[in-house]
Amino acid sequence: MTRGEKLLAFFLLGAGISHFVNPEFFDAIVPPALPGSERLATYLSGVAEVIVGVGVLVRRTRRTALWAAAALFLAVYPANIYMAWDWRDRELSERLVAYGRLPLQIPLIWWTVVMARRQRAAL
């Protein structure tokens, strides 16, 4: 397991757990167009992050989990867009956090795809 894979796994595990520790934050960035309750979306995305994080740690499931991580980062991108739009009138420091999440998601997706492709080559 590479350092990058470990880092990604622990990032996902930390993010997933934070959905249960501080669900109000995540509830607030769920786009209102999504069906169901914000809390359900928060918990489902938290569970997904934990499962994918564990999957990255397990050699047998690592490649699939890396592809799942890329898909997950893509799937939650609308929440980051909604957060940036919804926080447009907040303090500058908060806006910078919301706006900063947008461009960071793209290299995160790319990074997981690169790691997943390397897994295939290593098989």
DOMARPA-275553 format. One record per residue: x, y negated, z of N, C-alpha, C, O, CB in turn; residue number from 1; residue in three letters. Coordinates in pm, 1 decimal. Glycine has a CB too. Example, Ala and Ser with C-alpha at 12.3 -4.5 7.8 and 13.67 -1.06 7.14 Angstrom:
% DOMARPA-275553
<<1319.0,569.0,780.0>,<1230.0,450.0,780.0>,<1320.0,330.0,780.0>,<1423.6,331.9,846.5>,<1130.8,447.3,904.6>,1,'ALA'> <<1285.0,225.0,708.0>,<1367.0,106.0,714.0>,<1290.0,-3.0,787.0>,<1340.9,-113.8,803.9>,<1408.4,59.8,572.5>,2,'SER'> 
***
This chain:
% DOMARPA-275553
<<85.1,118.0,0.0>,<0.0,0.0,0.0>,<89.3,-123.8,0.0>,<183.6,-135.3,78.3>,<-96.6,-0.1,122.8>,1,'MET'> <<56.4,-215.6,-90.1>,<135.7,-337.7,-99.8>,<93.7,-437.9,7.8>,<-12.2,-424.9,69.2>,<121.3,-400.3,-239.6>,2,'THR'> <<178.5,-537.0,28.6>,<143.6,-644.9,122.0>,<18.3,-718.3,75.5>,<-66.2,-756.2,156.5>,<260.8,-744.3,136.4>,3,'ARG'> <<7.1,-738.0,-56.3>,<-110.1,-805.9,-110.0>,<-238.6,-730.9,-80.7>,<-340.3,-790.9,-45.8>,<-95.3,-824.8,-258.4>,4,'GLY'> <<-233.4,-599.2,-95.1>,<-352.0,-518.1,-65.8>,<-388.2,-524.8,82.2>,<-505.7,-534.0,117.8>,<-328.7,-372.2,-107.5>,5,'GLU'> <<-286.5,-520.2,168.0>,<-311.9,-533.0,312.0>,<-372.9,-669.8,343.3>,<-470.0,-680.3,418.3>,<-180.8,-512.9,392.5>,6,'LYS'> <<-314.4,-773.7,284.8>,<-364.5,-908.6,308.1>,<-510.0,-920.9,263.1>,<-593.5,-975.6,335.0>,<-277.4,-1011.5,235.0>,7,'LEU'> <<-539.1,-870.0,144.8>,<-676.3,-874.9,93.9>,<-770.7,-798.2,185.0>,<-879.5,-846.4,216.6>,<-683.0,-818.3,-48.4>,8,'LEU'> <<-729.8,-678.8,227.7>,<-815.0,-597.4,314.0>,<-847.2,-670.8,443.6>,<-962.7,-674.4,486.0>,<-747.6,-463.4,344.7>,9,'ALA'> <<-746.3,-728.7,506.1>,<-770.4,-797.3,632.9>,<-848.1,-927.7,612.7>,<-925.2,-967.6,699.9>,<-637.8,-826.1,703.2>,10,'PHE'> <<-828.6,-993.7,499.9>,<-909.6,-1110.8,466.2>,<-1056.6,-1071.0,456.3>,<-1143.7,-1136.3,513.8>,<-861.5,-1174.7,333.2>,11,'PHE'> <<-1083.2,-962.5,382.3>,<-1220.9,-916.6,366.5>,<-1280.5,-873.1,499.8>,<-1395.2,-905.9,530.3>,<-1227.3,-801.4,266.5>,12,'LEU'> <<-1204.5,-800.7,578.2>,<-1254.7,-757.2,708.5>,<-1284.5,-876.6,799.0>,<-1388.0,-880.5,865.5>,<-1153.6,-664.0,776.1>,13,'LEU'> <<-1193.9,-973.3,801.0>,<-1216.1,-1093.0,882.8>,<-1336.4,-1172.6,836.2>,<-1417.5,-1217.6,917.1>,<-1093.3,-1181.2,880.8>,14,'GLY'> <<-1347.4,-1189.6,705.3>,<-1461.4,-1263.8,650.7>,<-1591.1,-1189.9,679.1>,<-1690.9,-1250.9,717.2>,<-1444.7,-1285.8,499.1>,15,'ALA'> <<-1589.6,-1058.5,660.6>,<-1710.7,-980.5,684.7>,<-1755.4,-987.2,829.4>,<-1873.8,-1006.0,857.5>,<-1688.7,-836.7,645.3>,16,'GLY'> <<-1662.1,-972.1,920.2>,<-1694.6,-979.8,1063.5>,<-1746.4,-1118.0,1099.3>,<-1837.1,-1130.9,1181.6>,<-1571.3,-945.9,1149.5>,17,'ILE'> <<-1689.6,-1221.8,1038.0>,<-1733.9,-1358.4,1070.1>,<-1880.0,-1381.2,1031.3>,<-1945.0,-1469.3,1087.6>,<-1645.0,-1460.9,998.8>,18,'SER'> <<-1932.5,-1304.1,937.1>,<-2074.1,-1315.4,901.5>,<-2165.0,-1276.2,1018.8>,<-2278.8,-1322.3,1028.6>,<-2104.9,-1227.3,779.5>,19,'HIS'> <<-2113.2,-1191.0,1106.7>,<-2190.8,-1146.9,1222.7>,<-2160.6,-1230.9,1346.2>,<-2245.7,-1245.4,1433.9>,<-2162.7,-1000.2,1252.0>,20,'PHE'> <<-2039.9,-1286.2,1353.1>,<-2000.7,-1370.3,1466.8>,<-2062.3,-1509.6,1455.2>,<-2104.9,-1567.2,1555.3>,<-1847.2,-1381.1,1475.6>,21,'VAL'> <<-2067.2,-1564.0,1332.5>,<-2118.5,-1698.4,1308.8>,<-2214.8,-1697.3,1189.5>,<-2187.3,-1762.0,1088.4>,<-2002.2,-1797.7,1284.1>,22,'ASN'> <<-2326.7,-1625.3,1199.4>,<-2415.8,-1613.4,1083.8>,<-2480.0,-1745.2,1041.3>,<-2517.6,-1760.6,925.1>,<-2523.5,-1514.2,1114.1>,23,'PRO'> <<-2493.0,-1839.2,1132.6>,<-2557.7,-1966.2,1098.9>,<-2481.8,-2039.1,987.6>,<-2543.3,-2098.1,898.7>,<-2567.4,-2055.7,1223.5>,24,'GLU'> <<-2349.0,-2034.9,992.5>,<-2269.3,-2099.7,888.6>,<-2302.9,-2040.5,752.2>,<-2326.7,-2113.4,656.0>,<-2118.6,-2084.9,918.2>,25,'PHE'> <<-2304.3,-1908.9,745.1>,<-2328.4,-1841.9,617.7>,<-2473.7,-1854.7,573.1>,<-2501.8,-1866.0,453.8>,<-2290.6,-1695.1,627.9>,26,'PHE'> <<-2566.0,-1852.9,669.5>,<-2708.0,-1874.2,635.1>,<-2724.4,-2005.7,560.2>,<-2800.9,-2014.4,464.2>,<-2796.9,-1873.9,762.9>,27,'ASP'> <<-2652.4,-2107.2,604.6>,<-2668.8,-2241.9,548.5>,<-2616.7,-2254.3,406.3>,<-2653.5,-2348.5,336.1>,<-2598.5,-2342.4,635.7>,28,'ALA'> <<-2532.3,-2162.0,361.6>,<-2479.3,-2173.9,225.4>,<-2541.8,-2072.6,129.1>,<-2499.7,-2061.3,14.0>,<-2328.2,-2156.1,227.1>,29,'ILE'> <<-2641.8,-1999.7,176.7>,<-2713.6,-1908.0,87.4>,<-2802.1,-1992.8,-3.9>,<-2885.0,-2070.0,44.3>,<-2799.4,-1802.2,168.7>,30,'VAL'> <<-2785.2,-1978.7,-134.0>,<-2870.0,-2057.5,-225.6>,<-3018.2,-2025.9,-203.9>,<-3056.0,-1909.0,-196.1>,<-2831.1,-2029.6,-373.0>,31,'PRO'> <<-3100.9,-2127.6,-194.5>,<-3243.4,-2104.4,-166.3>,<-3315.0,-2026.8,-276.4>,<-3424.0,-1974.7,-252.9>,<-3313.3,-2236.4,-145.5>,32,'PRO'> <<-3257.5,-2017.9,-394.7>,<-3320.2,-1943.9,-504.8>,<-3313.4,-1792.6,-484.8>,<-3386.6,-1718.1,-549.9>,<-3253.8,-1980.8,-636.5>,33,'ALA'> <<-3226.2,-1747.0,-395.3>,<-3216.3,-1603.5,-372.3>,<-3340.1,-1551.9,-299.5>,<-3392.3,-1619.3,-210.7>,<-3089.7,-1570.7,-292.2>,34,'LEU'> <<-3387.1,-1433.4,-336.3>,<-3503.5,-1378.3,-265.9>,<-3464.9,-1331.3,-125.8>,<-3348.0,-1304.6,-98.4>,<-3564.8,-1261.6,-345.9>,35,'PRO'> <<-3561.7,-1321.7,-40.0>,<-3537.6,-1275.6,96.7>,<-3487.4,-1387.0,186.0>,<-3477.2,-1502.9,145.8>,<-3438.2,-1161.7,96.9>,36,'GLY'> <<-3456.9,-1348.5,307.1>,<-3413.1,-1447.6,405.1>,<-3263.2,-1474.0,393.7>,<-3186.7,-1390.7,345.0>,<-3447.7,-1401.0,546.8>,37,'SER'> <<-3224.1,-1591.2,439.5>,<-3082.8,-1626.4,441.0>,<-3004.6,-1530.3,529.8>,<-2893.3,-1490.2,495.9>,<-3063.8,-1770.7,489.1>,38,'GLU'> <<-3063.1,-1493.5,643.4>,<-2993.3,-1405.5,737.6>,<-2968.4,-1267.5,675.3>,<-2862.5,-1208.0,695.2>,<-3074.8,-1391.2,868.1>,39,'ARG'> <<-3066.0,-1217.9,600.6>,<-3046.9,-1089.1,533.7>,<-2931.0,-1097.7,434.6>,<-2847.1,-1007.7,429.6>,<-3176.4,-1045.4,461.3>,40,'LEU'> <<-2925.7,-1204.5,356.3>,<-2815.6,-1223.4,260.9>,<-2682.0,-1233.6,334.2>,<-2581.6,-1178.3,289.4>,<-2839.1,-1349.9,175.1>,41,'ALA'> <<-2681.1,-1304.0,446.1>,<-2559.7,-1317.1,526.3>,<-2512.0,-1181.3,574.6>,<-2394.7,-1147.3,559.9>,<-2583.6,-1409.8,645.3>,42,'THR'> <<-2602.4,-1104.2,631.9>,<-2564.1,-973.0,683.7>,<-2523.9,-876.9,572.3>,<-2427.0,-802.4,587.0>,<-2678.3,-913.4,764.1>,43,'TYR'> <<-2597.2,-877.6,461.1>,<-2562.9,-787.8,350.3>,<-2425.5,-820.2,292.7>,<-2347.3,-729.8,263.2>,<-2668.9,-796.4,240.1>,44,'LEU'> <<-2395.9,-949.3,276.6>,<-2264.5,-984.8,224.1>,<-2155.1,-953.2,325.7>,<-2044.5,-915.0,287.6>,<-2260.3,-1133.3,186.1>,45,'SER'> <<-2184.9,-968.7,453.6>,<-2087.8,-931.8,557.3>,<-2058.9,-782.6,557.2>,<-1943.3,-741.4,567.0>,<-2138.4,-974.0,694.5>,46,'GLY'> <<-2163.2,-701.8,546.1>,<-2144.8,-556.4,539.1>,<-2064.3,-519.8,415.2>,<-1974.4,-436.0,421.7>,<-2281.3,-483.6,537.8>,47,'VAL'> <<-2096.4,-582.5,302.5>,<-2023.8,-554.7,178.5>,<-1875.9,-586.9,194.3>,<-1790.8,-509.1,151.0>,<-2083.1,-635.0,61.9>,48,'ALA'> <<-1844.2,-700.3,255.5>,<-1703.7,-738.5,273.7>,<-1631.0,-639.7,364.3>,<-1516.0,-604.9,337.6>,<-1693.7,-880.0,332.0>,49,'GLU'> <<-1696.0,-594.3,470.0>,<-1632.5,-497.9,559.9>,<-1609.6,-364.9,487.9>,<-1501.5,-306.7,497.5>,<-1719.1,-476.5,686.2>,50,'VAL'> <<-1710.5,-317.2,416.2>,<-1696.5,-190.3,344.4>,<-1585.6,-198.3,240.0>,<-1503.7,-107.1,229.1>,<-1829.2,-151.8,277.4>,51,'ILE'> <<-1582.9,-305.9,164.3>,<-1479.8,-321.5,61.3>,<-1342.3,-335.0,126.7>,<-1244.7,-278.7,77.1>,<-1509.7,-444.9,-28.3>,52,'VAL'> <<-1333.6,-408.0,236.1>,<-1206.3,-421.5,307.4>,<-1153.3,-287.8,355.1>,<-1034.6,-259.1,339.8>,<-1221.9,-514.9,425.4>,53,'GLY'> <<-1239.3,-206.1,412.5>,<-1199.0,-71.9,455.8>,<-1158.8,10.7,333.6>,<-1061.0,85.3,338.0>,<-1314.1,-1.5,534.4>,54,'VAL'> <<-1234.5,-2.9,225.1>,<-1202.8,70.4,102.9>,<-1065.9,37.7,48.1>,<-997.7,125.5,-4.8>,<-1305.7,42.3,-1.6>,55,'GLY'> <<-1024.5,-86.6,59.8>,<-891.0,-126.5,13.5>,<-782.9,-60.4,99.8>,<-674.8,-29.3,49.8>,<-875.8,-281.2,17.0>,56,'VAL'> <<-810.6,-39.2,226.0>,<-712.5,22.5,315.6>,<-694.0,171.9,289.8>,<-588.3,227.5,319.7>,<-754.1,1.2,459.0>,57,'LEU'> <<-796.0,236.3,234.7>,<-792.1,381.3,213.6>,<-738.9,410.4,72.9>,<-795.9,365.0,-26.3>,<-933.9,444.6,233.3>,58,'VAL'> <<-631.2,485.0,65.5>,<-565.8,510.4,-63.5>,<-660.8,568.2,-167.3>,<-659.6,525.7,-282.9>,<-449.3,604.5,-44.5>,59,'ARG'> <<-741.8,663.1,-127.8>,<-831.1,732.6,-220.0>,<-936.2,639.4,-280.6>,<-981.2,661.9,-392.9>,<-899.6,847.4,-148.6>,60,'ARG'> <<-975.1,535.9,-207.8>,<-1080.1,444.7,-255.1>,<-1027.8,308.2,-296.5>,<-1105.5,221.0,-335.3>,<-1183.7,426.9,-148.4>,61,'THR'> <<-897.7,289.3,-288.5>,<-838.7,156.3,-307.3>,<-872.3,94.7,-442.8>,<-914.9,-20.6,-449.2>,<-688.8,164.2,-292.0>,62,'ARG'> <<-854.0,169.3,-549.9>,<-877.0,112.2,-683.5>,<-1022.9,68.0,-699.6>,<-1049.8,-43.2,-744.9>,<-840.2,215.3,-793.3>,63,'ARG'> <<-1114.8,153.9,-663.0>,<-1257.3,118.3,-671.7>,<-1287.9,-1.2,-583.3>,<-1361.9,-91.1,-623.2>,<-1346.2,237.7,-631.3>,64,'THR'> <<-1231.3,-2.8,-463.5>,<-1255.5,-113.7,-371.0>,<-1198.2,-245.1,-424.1>,<-1256.9,-351.3,-403.1>,<-1195.1,-82.3,-234.3>,65,'ALA'> <<-1085.0,-238.6,-492.1>,<-1028.5,-360.9,-549.6>,<-1120.2,-415.8,-659.1>,<-1142.1,-536.7,-666.4>,<-887.3,-334.0,-606.5>,66,'LEU'> <<-1173.3,-328.9,-743.2>,<-1270.3,-374.4,-844.3>,<-1395.9,-428.0,-776.0>,<-1453.5,-527.5,-820.0>,<-1307.2,-258.7,-941.7>,67,'TRP'> <<-1437.7,-362.0,-668.8>,<-1555.7,-408.7,-594.5>,<-1529.4,-545.5,-531.9>,<-1619.0,-629.6,-526.1>,<-1594.8,-306.9,-484.9>,68,'ALA'> <<-1406.2,-567.7,-484.9>,<-1371.1,-697.9,-427.0>,<-1382.0,-807.9,-532.0>,<-1435.2,-915.4,-504.5>,<-1228.4,-694.5,-368.2>,69,'ALA'> <<-1331.6,-781.0,-652.4>,<-1342.3,-880.8,-759.8>,<-1488.4,-910.6,-789.8>,<-1526.4,-1026.4,-807.0>,<-1270.5,-831.7,-887.7>,70,'ALA'> <<-1570.6,-806.1,-796.0>,<-1713.3,-824.5,-822.0>,<-1780.2,-900.0,-707.5>,<-1867.1,-984.0,-730.7>,<-1782.0,-688.8,-843.1>,71,'ALA'> <<-1740.6,-870.9,-586.4>,<-1797.4,-938.6,-469.9>,<-1762.1,-1087.4,-470.1>,<-1847.2,-1172.1,-443.0>,<-1747.5,-872.7,-340.3>,72,'LEU'> <<-1637.3,-1118.1,-500.7>,<-1596.7,-1258.5,-506.7>,<-1673.4,-1332.9,-616.0>,<-1707.3,-1450.1,-600.2>,<-1445.2,-1269.5,-531.3>,73,'PHE'> <<-1699.6,-1265.7,-724.1>,<-1779.9,-1324.5,-831.1>,<-1925.3,-1341.6,-786.9>,<-1988.7,-1442.8,-817.1>,<-1772.7,-1237.2,-957.6>,74,'LEU'> <<-1977.0,-1242.6,-715.7>,<-2117.1,-1245.8,-671.7>,<-2144.6,-1356.0,-569.7>,<-2254.3,-1411.8,-567.0>,<-2155.3,-1111.8,-612.4>,75,'ALA'> <<-2046.2,-1387.8,-486.0>,<-2069.4,-1490.7,-384.1>,<-2034.7,-1631.0,-434.2>,<-2053.4,-1729.3,-362.5>,<-1987.9,-1459.4,-259.3>,76,'VAL'> <<-1984.6,-1639.8,-556.2>,<-1948.8,-1771.5,-610.8>,<-2066.4,-1869.3,-612.4>,<-2046.2,-1987.3,-584.1>,<-1894.8,-1755.6,-751.6>,77,'TYR'> <<-2188.8,-1824.9,-644.3>,<-2301.8,-1919.0,-637.9>,<-2321.5,-1981.9,-500.0>,<-2366.3,-2096.1,-490.1>,<-2428.7,-1848.5,-678.3>,78,'PRO'> <<-2288.5,-1908.7,-394.0>,<-2298.5,-1967.3,-259.8>,<-2197.4,-2080.0,-243.3>,<-2226.9,-2180.9,-179.2>,<-2276.3,-1859.5,-151.4>,79,'ALA'> <<-2077.6,-2063.7,-300.9>,<-1977.6,-2169.9,-293.5>,<-2020.4,-2291.5,-374.9>,<-1998.4,-2405.4,-333.7>,<-1842.0,-2118.9,-342.5>,80,'ASN'> <<-2081.2,-2267.1,-489.9>,<-2133.0,-2378.4,-570.7>,<-2243.3,-2451.1,-494.5>,<-2245.4,-2574.0,-489.1>,<-2186.5,-2327.3,-707.3>,81,'ILE'> <<-2334.5,-2374.5,-435.9>,<-2443.3,-2435.5,-358.7>,<-2387.0,-2514.1,-240.0>,<-2433.5,-2624.2,-210.4>,<-2542.4,-2327.1,-309.2>,82,'TYR'> <<-2287.7,-2457.5,-172.6>,<-2226.1,-2526.5,-58.7>,<-2166.7,-2660.5,-102.5>,<-2186.4,-2762.0,-35.6>,<-2116.7,-2438.2,5.4>,83,'MET'> <<-2094.6,-2660.9,-213.7>,<-2034.5,-2785.3,-263.1>,<-2142.5,-2888.4,-295.7>,<-2127.0,-3006.4,-264.0>,<-1948.1,-2757.8,-387.8>,84,'ALA'> <<-2249.6,-2845.6,-357.7>,<-2358.8,-2937.7,-390.4>,<-2428.6,-2986.2,-263.4>,<-2455.3,-3105.4,-248.2>,<-2460.5,-2869.6,-484.2>,85,'TRP'> <<-2457.9,-2893.5,-172.9>,<-2531.9,-2926.6,-51.0>,<-2450.9,-3015.1,43.6>,<-2508.5,-3092.7,119.9>,<-2573.0,-2799.4,20.9>,86,'ASP'> <<-2319.2,-3004.5,39.4>,<-2233.7,-3081.6,129.2>,<-2185.1,-3211.5,65.3>,<-2094.1,-3275.1,118.5>,<-2114.9,-2998.0,171.8>,87,'TRP'> <<-2242.3,-3251.3,-44.6>,<-2194.7,-3369.1,-118.9>,<-2204.7,-3499.4,-40.5>,<-2135.4,-3595.7,-73.4>,<-2272.4,-3382.9,-246.5>,88,'ARG'> <<-2289.1,-3505.1,62.4>,<-2305.7,-3627.1,141.5>,<-2238.9,-3618.4,278.9>,<-2256.6,-3707.6,361.8>,<-2452.9,-3657.2,158.7>,89,'ASP'> <<-2164.4,-3514.3,303.1>,<-2098.4,-3497.7,433.1>,<-1968.3,-3577.3,437.7>,<-1928.6,-3641.9,340.7>,<-2070.6,-3348.4,461.2>,90,'ARG'> <<-1903.7,-3570.3,553.7>,<-1773.3,-3634.6,571.6>,<-1675.3,-3582.2,466.3>,<-1689.7,-3470.3,417.1>,<-1718.4,-3609.2,715.3>,91,'GLU'> <<-1576.7,-3663.3,432.9>,<-1479.9,-3626.7,330.5>,<-1410.8,-3493.9,362.7>,<-1392.3,-3410.8,273.8>,<-1376.2,-3736.9,315.2>,92,'LEU'> <<-1372.9,-3473.7,488.4>,<-1303.0,-3349.8,525.3>,<-1390.1,-3226.7,498.2>,<-1340.0,-3123.6,453.3>,<-1262.1,-3353.5,674.0>,93,'SER'> <<-1518.5,-3237.5,525.1>,<-1609.5,-3125.3,499.1>,<-1630.6,-3105.4,349.4>,<-1637.0,-2992.3,301.4>,<-1744.6,-3148.5,568.4>,94,'GLU'> <<-1641.2,-3216.0,276.3>,<-1655.2,-3204.6,130.5>,<-1532.4,-3138.4,69.2>,<-1544.1,-3057.2,-22.6>,<-1677.3,-3343.3,67.2>,95,'ARG'> <<-1414.6,-3173.5,120.4>,<-1291.4,-3113.2,68.4>,<-1289.0,-2962.0,91.5>,<-1241.6,-2886.6,6.5>,<-1168.8,-3178.0,134.2>,96,'LEU'> <<-1339.6,-2918.6,205.5>,<-1349.1,-2774.5,232.1>,<-1443.0,-2710.3,131.2>,<-1409.9,-2608.2,71.1>,<-1398.4,-2747.4,377.3>,97,'VAL'> <<-1559.4,-2769.7,112.7>,<-1658.7,-2713.7,20.0>,<-1607.1,-2714.8,-123.3>,<-1621.7,-2616.0,-195.2>,<-1790.3,-2792.1,28.6>,98,'ALA'> <<-1547.6,-2824.6,-164.8>,<-1496.5,-2833.5,-301.9>,<-1372.8,-2745.8,-321.2>,<-1350.9,-2691.5,-429.5>,<-1463.3,-2979.2,-336.8>,99,'TYR'> <<-1292.7,-2732.3,-216.4>,<-1171.5,-2651.4,-224.4>,<-1199.0,-2503.2,-243.3>,<-1117.0,-2431.3,-300.3>,<-1089.8,-2671.1,-101.3>,100,'GLY'> <<-1313.3,-2457.6,-195.8>,<-1349.2,-2316.4,-212.2>,<-1373.6,-2281.2,-358.6>,<-1351.5,-2167.0,-398.9>,<-1473.5,-2283.6,-129.6>,101,'ARG'> <<-1418.6,-2376.7,-437.7>,<-1453.1,-2348.4,-577.8>,<-1332.5,-2303.4,-660.5>,<-1336.7,-2195.2,-719.0>,<-1514.9,-2471.8,-641.6>,102,'LEU'> <<-1226.4,-2382.1,-667.2>,<-1112.9,-2336.8,-750.1>,<-1036.1,-2219.9,-688.3>,<-969.6,-2146.0,-760.9>,<-1017.2,-2452.3,-773.5>,103,'PRO'> <<-1043.3,-2201.5,-558.0>,<-970.1,-2091.2,-495.4>,<-1031.8,-1955.9,-528.5>,<-962.4,-1854.3,-527.5>,<-965.8,-2110.1,-344.5>,104,'LEU'> <<-1159.4,-1953.9,-557.2>,<-1227.4,-1828.1,-587.7>,<-1173.3,-1766.1,-716.7>,<-1164.6,-1643.8,-727.4>,<-1378.7,-1851.0,-599.6>,105,'GLN'> <<-1137.5,-1848.2,-813.0>,<-1091.8,-1797.5,-942.9>,<-960.2,-1719.9,-930.3>,<-952.9,-1607.5,-980.0>,<-1074.6,-1913.7,-1041.8>,106,'ILE'> <<-855.4,-1774.7,-865.9>,<-734.4,-1693.0,-849.9>,<-756.2,-1571.9,-759.5>,<-687.6,-1470.8,-774.7>,<-622.2,-1777.9,-793.9>,107,'PRO'> <<-849.9,-1580.4,-666.4>,<-880.5,-1465.8,-581.1>,<-937.7,-1351.2,-664.9>,<-900.5,-1235.5,-645.6>,<-979.8,-1506.1,-469.6>,108,'LEU'> <<-1026.6,-1382.8,-756.5>,<-1082.1,-1281.9,-847.5>,<-970.3,-1225.2,-935.1>,<-957.7,-1103.6,-949.3>,<-1195.3,-1342.9,-935.9>,109,'ILE'> <<-890.3,-1312.7,-993.0>,<-780.1,-1270.3,-1079.8>,<-684.0,-1178.7,-1004.2>,<-642.8,-1075.2,-1056.4>,<-704.4,-1392.9,-1135.0>,110,'TRP'> <<-648.7,-1216.4,-882.2>,<-555.3,-1139.7,-800.1>,<-607.6,-998.8,-774.8>,<-532.2,-902.0,-785.1>,<-530.2,-1211.2,-667.1>,111,'TRP'> <<-735.1,-986.5,-742.0>,<-789.8,-852.9,-716.2>,<-793.3,-769.0,-843.5>,<-770.9,-648.1,-838.7>,<-930.8,-863.5,-656.7>,112,'THR'> <<-821.3,-832.3,-957.2>,<-820.0,-759.6,-1084.3>,<-678.6,-710.1,-1115.5>,<-661.0,-596.1,-1158.5>,<-872.3,-849.8,-1199.2>,113,'VAL'> <<-579.3,-793.8,-1094.4>,<-439.9,-753.3,-1117.5>,<-404.4,-634.7,-1027.9>,<-344.0,-538.1,-1074.6>,<-342.8,-872.1,-1091.0>,114,'VAL'> <<-440.8,-640.9,-901.1>,<-410.2,-529.8,-810.5>,<-484.4,-402.7,-851.8>,<-428.2,-293.5,-843.5>,<-446.4,-567.2,-666.0>,115,'MET'> <<-608.3,-415.1,-895.6>,<-685.2,-298.2,-939.6>,<-620.7,-235.2,-1062.7>,<-610.4,-112.9,-1071.5>,<-831.5,-337.4,-970.3>,116,'ALA'> <<-577.8,-317.1,-1156.5>,<-511.2,-264.4,-1277.3>,<-380.1,-194.9,-1243.0>,<-345.2,-93.9,-1304.1>,<-484.9,-377.7,-1377.8>,117,'ARG'> <<-308.4,-248.1,-1146.7>,<-182.7,-184.2,-1104.6>,<-209.7,-48.9,-1040.5>,<-129.4,43.5,-1053.4>,<-106.1,-274.5,-1006.2>,118,'ARG'> <<-322.1,-37.3,-971.8>,<-358.4,90.2,-912.4>,<-375.2,196.7,-1020.0>,<-333.4,311.1,-1002.4>,<-486.7,76.5,-830.5>,119,'GLN'> <<-435.8,158.7,-1129.8>,<-457.1,253.0,-1239.0>,<-323.7,300.2,-1294.9>,<-305.8,418.3,-1324.5>,<-542.1,189.2,-1350.0>,120,'ARG'> <<-230.7,206.9,-1308.9>,<-99.4,241.3,-1361.5>,<-23.4,331.0,-1264.3>,<58.5,413.0,-1306.0>,<-19.0,114.7,-1390.5>,121,'ALA'> <<-50.4,315.5,-1134.7>,<20.2,393.5,-1034.0>,<-35.4,534.7,-1021.4>,<30.3,621.3,-963.8>,<13.3,323.7,-900.3>,122,'ALA'> <<-153.4,559.3,-1073.3>,<-214.8,693.1,-1061.1>,<-145.3,796.4,-1144.9>,<-185.2,912.9,-1145.0>,<-359.9,688.2,-1100.0>,123,'LEU'> 
***
